[in-house]
Amino acid sequence: MTKLAYIVAFQVGCLDPLTSDVVETSSEILPPGTVVPALDAPTLAELDGVDELVILERAFSEGGSVRVWDFGPAPSFAAPLFALVERDAQGELTRIDHNTIVAVVPGDPGYSPFWAVLMLEITDRYAGEILPSFAAVDQAISLGLVKPPVLQALAVNCPVVASDVRLDVGSGATLPPNATFYYEGHTVPYFDFGLMPLVDRSAVPEQRGYQLRREGQEPLSELVRNVDMTGDGDLNDTNDIYTQRPDVSTSSPLVRLVRVVVPEATSSIDVTRDETMATLTSATQLFAPAPQATVVGYEVTDELHNRPGQRQPGGL
């Protein structure tokens, strides 16, 4: 089965058969210890959708301050990902030391930074071989090295990026990608933002991100205005408001942009001179669910972005 066929079969809800009717003429499975080369860096740099530094933005949700990254436009579906696991003495499945395996990266049809996890339990025949592609997984199932995959009731947010991308984690610190996938016989780097919700095995729910602006003015965002509105020496503060706290695993990182016009007298971060204080800090102050008096007008856009929240200060 080709990698695109895997993606299509997964999204329409059919995973069988998992093996191709065509007999492979050469093995895609690599011996233990084989060094898997990295994918050509310029390819990912052109297509990953982010700058070399992904800015940590300050925003609000549920009455409090939150910090988020914007990884750009994202689809509302998850792509399949294979993870090799083994059963421990207690009968629980645990990950083995083997990269997870994907079939798409930025630029490929069907790519998504969101991944539905399918576990491949190794058998007694498995002896440390490397499965660096979906074709290798196909062969490993045929040879009995792993059992047929089992779809888990979870997804992960892991955007693929170029190796030179750095993540702003606050206080001037940055982090490089913290893991690698196997993809078509290569390694590709990514940031692992952990668990996220998933619906109907491949659909990603969305939340809303409200971008506020006073009547006749630019958005209340230092990133848009390129002006230090709070006087703290940086340009990453906003009065954006999220319907769910993006820094918890039960919230969706898929955010639909909604532009909201608020009254001219609204006190925001530029008035308080504090990135953690503003009059409007909760979605219910804007919509409950109907528009409140704080809303002069609004526009629900077609823009969907992957915006994970920072869960650990100084880290991801």
N, C-alpha and C positions, 0 to 999 in steps of 0.2 A: 504494500500500500504506500503511495507517495505521501510526502509530508503534507501537501495540500489536501489530499484525500482524508488524512487523519483529522485535520482541522475542520473540514466540512462535516465529516461524520460525527465528530464530537459536538459541534454546534447544533446539529439537527437532532441530536439525542440518540445516535446509533453508534456503538463502538464495536460491533461485530460485523464481519470477521476482523480480527486484529492482525492476521498474517496475510501476506500477499499470495495470490495464486501463481505468481511467477517465482521460479526457483532462482535464488541469488547465485551468481557465478563466482563471486569473490566475497570474502568475509568482511563485514564492516566492524566486527568485534576486534578490539585491540588487546594484545597481551598485557598482563599486569605490569605496572611500572612504565608503560609507554608514555612519553612526553607528548601531550596533545598541543599543537601550535595554537597561538592566538589568532583570531580573525584580524584581517588587515585593518589597522586602526583608522585610517582615513575614511573608510567606508562607514563606520559607525559615527565618526565625528560629523559627517555630513548629514546623517539621517536620524540621530538620536533625539533631535528636537529641543536640546538645551544648550546653553552657553557653557563655557569651561568652568564657570562658577555658578552653582544653583543657589540663589539668594534665599535665606531664611526670612520669611515675611512675618510681621506681627499683625494679628487680627483679633477678632472677638467671637465668642460663642457662649451661649447659655449664661451670659452675665460676666464672663471672665475672659482673660487674655489667653490667646493661643498663638502658636507659631507653626507656620506651614511652608512647604516648598511647592513650587509650581513646575511640574514636569511637562507642561504643554498639553495640546489636544490629545484626547484618549477616547477609545470606543466604549460602548456599553456592554461588552462581552469579555469573557475570560478565555484565554487559549489554554490547551492542555499542556501539562508539565508532568514528566515522569520522575519519580523519586525511588531509589533503591533502598529497601528496608530488609531487616531480618527480625525473626521472632526470638525474643529473649526467654530466659528460664521461666518467667512469669506468664509467658504467652503474649506479651505486648510487642507490637511492631515498633522498631526503632531504626532511625536512619543509619546507614553505613557510610564509610568514608569514600563517597563517590559523588561527583557533581550531579545535580539534577539536570535533566535533559529537555531541551525545547526544540521546536521545529521552525520557529519564526523569530526574526529579529527586526528592528526598525527598517522599513523599506520593503519588507516582504508582505504579500497579501495575507490578511488574517493575523497580523501582529497586534498584540495587546500587552501593556505592562502588567495586566492582571492575569493571574494563572490559577486554573483549577488543578488540584493536585491528584494525580493517579499514582498509587503506590504499587511498586513491583517487588514482591517478596522473593528473595533469592532462595534457591534450592541447594541441596547438597552437591549438585553438579557445579555450582558457581565457585570459581577459584580466584577471585580478584580481577577478573577480566574488566576491561573498560568498554563501556557502551557510549560512544560519543555522538550518537545520532539516533533518530527515530528508526532508521533502517537497521541499526545495530540492535535496538530494542526488539524489533520484529524478529530478527534472527535468534536473539537470546530466548524469546518465548518459544520459537520453533524447536530450539535445541534443548529446552527444558532447564536452562540456567536460571530463569525466573518464572514465576507463575504469572498468569494473565493479570493485567492491572485491575486495581479496585479503586473506583472513584471515591474520594473523601468528601465529607460535607464541610469543606473549607476552601478558601482561596488565599493567595498571597499577592502582595503588591511589590513587584520586583522589576522596575524599569531598566532595560538594557541601555547602557551608555558607553561612550568611548572611554578608554582607560585613563585619559588625562582629565576627565571631569572631576571636579571637587565639589563637595557639599559643604555649604556654610552651616556650621552648627552653633554659631554664637560666640561672642567674646573674641572674635578674630580667628578662631580655630576653624579648620576645614578637615574633611575626611575624604579619602578616595573610595571608589567602589569597594564593597566589603565581601564580595563573593563572585564566583564565575559559574556560568552555565556551560554545558556541552551543547554545541550546535553544529551539525553537518561536519563533524570531524575537527572542530575547532573549539577554543574556549572564548567566551564573550563575558565581559564584566557587567555587573549590575549592582544596584543598591537594593538591599532587602529591608523593606519597611514592615514586614511581618504580616500577620493575619488580617483579613478583611472579610466582610459579608459577601455571600453569593446566593443567587436565587435560581432555582430550576437548572442546576448543574453548570450553567455557563453565563447566566445573565447577571450583570453588575447593577445593583440599585444605585440611585443617585441621591445626592442632597443638593441644596442650593447654597450658593455663595452670593450674598448681597453686596454689591459695590455701591457705596453711598456717594451722593453728590448733592450739594446745596443747589437751589434754583439758580440757573445761569452760570454755574461755576464748574470747574474741573472736579473729577473724583477726589474724595478725601483719602488720597494715597500718595505717599512720597515717591513710590516707584513710578507712578504716572506723571506727577508734577515735576519730578526731579528737583524737589525742594525739601529741605530739612524742616518739616512742619512742627516737630517737637523740640528741636534744639538740642538733640542728644548726639549730634555728630554723625549720624548714619542716614541712609535713605531707604529704609525697609519697613517703615511703619505705615499702617493703613487703618481705616475705620471699617474695613470689610467685616461682614458678619456671616457666620456659617450656621446653618440650621442644626447641625450636630457637631459636637466637639470632634475635630479631625484627629485628635491625638489618642483615641481609644480604638481598639480592634473591632468594636461593634459598629463603628461609624464607617460609612462608605467614603473612600478617597475620590470617588468620581463626583465632580462638582459642576453643576450647571450655573453659569453666570446669569445673575439677574441684576439689571441696572435700576437703582432706586433713587428717586429725587426726594429729598427731605426739605423741610422748611429752612429758610435762610437763617433763622435764629438758632438752629441746632448747634449745640456745643459739642465739639469734636476734639480730636487729638491736637489740632492746631490751636485750639483755645485753651485746653487744659495743659498743653505742653508736656504731656505725659502719655507715652504709648500704651499705658495700661488703663487709662481712664477716658471715658466719653459718656455722653448722655445715652446713646444708643449702643448697647452691647449684646442684645439678645434678639433672635429672630422673631420672638413673640411680641416684641415692641413694634415690629413693622407689620406683621401679618399674624392673625390669631383666629381662624385662618384668613379672614377678610382683611383688606388693607386698613390699617389704623390711622389715626389723625397725624401720625408722624410721617405718613407717606403722601407726597404730593402727586407722584406718578411713578410708574415702573414699567420695565420692559423685560420679559423673559426671553433670553437669547437662545440661539442654537449651539452656543459654545459649551462644550464639555471638556474639562481638564482633569488631569490626574494631580490632585493636591493632597499628598499625605501630610499628616501633622507630626511634629516632633514629640516623641513620647518620653525621651530621656534628655535632660539638660546636658549639652555638650556632646550629644550622640544622636542616634536615630530614634 
